[in-house]
Amino acid sequence: MSAIANTPTPPYYAVIFTSTRTEKEDGYNEMAARMVELALQQPGFLGIESAREELGITVSYWADLEAIKKWKANSEHLQAQKSGRKSWYDSFKVRISKVERDYGI
């Protein structure tokens, strides 16, 4: 994913997922693609940006905290989280932030 998300005028929320990966690859790319596909269907989802080298950072943007809560509780997303903890991530951190200002070209 290389595009910058087209987010609305603030305020909105960002979920920042930072991770280090294990060497296991089987199924990871397919699951990541499915999570983006699924997130696009969620009410309140605004966009996503992701980059990975040794450290991966994925930022998803949401209209409100309730939308984030519902995404976290989505059954397919819960299964992906479980698989990530078991197979794909050595470590990760999730941070939720309120975006109050943004700018760019």
N, C-alpha and C positions, 0 to 999 in steps of 0.2 A: 504494500500500500504506500503510494508515494505522494498522493495529493493532500493538500492542506484542506481540512474540513471547512465547509462553508457554514459557519455558525451564525445564529441570529444576533441581534443587538442584546447585550447583557442586560440583566443577569441571567445566567444559566449555570449548569454544574459540569464539572469535569471529574471523571473517574480515571485516575492515573495508576496503571498497572505496570510495575517495574519487576523484571524477573531475570534470573539466571537459569539456564537450561541444563538438563542432563544431556547425555549423548544419545538418548533414545529418540528416534525420529518417527517410528511407525505410528501412523495415524495423526500425527500432530498437525501437519499442514491442512489436512482435510477437516479436522475439528476446528482449527482456527478460521478457515473459510466458512464453515457452517455457522460459527458463532457470529460472524459479521452478517451473514445472510439472515440469521434469526434476529439479531439486534435491529436490523433495518425494518423489521416488521413490528417492533415494539413501540407502543405509544410513548411519546416523549423523547425518543432517540433522535439526536441532532446530527451526529457524524462521528468519525473515528480517524485517528492518525496513528501510525505504528512504524517503529524502526527497530532493527535488531542487528547487533554485532555481538560482542561478548555479553553486553547488557541489553535486554530488550525493554522498550518502553512503548506501551500502547495507551493512548488517551482516548476515551470515549466521552462524548458530550451529550448531556441530558437536560431536558427542560426543567425538571424539578427533582427533589429528593424522593418523591413517591415513585416516579418512573425508575429511578435507580434501584429502589427497594424491590419493585416488581421484577426487574431484570435479574437481580441477584437470586430471586426465588423461582425463576423460570426453571421447570424441571429438566429441560435439555441442557441449560446452562449449568445447573447443579451437577449433572453428570460430567460435563466437561471440567468443572472445577475439581471433582473427585479424581478424574483421570490425570489432570495436571499435577495434583499433589502426589499421586502415586507414581507417575511415570516420567513426566516431562520437565518438572521444575526442581532445581536444587534449592532455590529460594525465591520468594516473591514478596512484594509489599503492595498493598492497595491504599491509595489515598483519595479522598473525596474533597473537592474544593469548589467553592462558589466563585465563578468568574464574574467580576464586577466591572471589568474594563477590558477591551481588546482593541487592537489597531494593527494595521499592516497595509501592504500594497497589493 
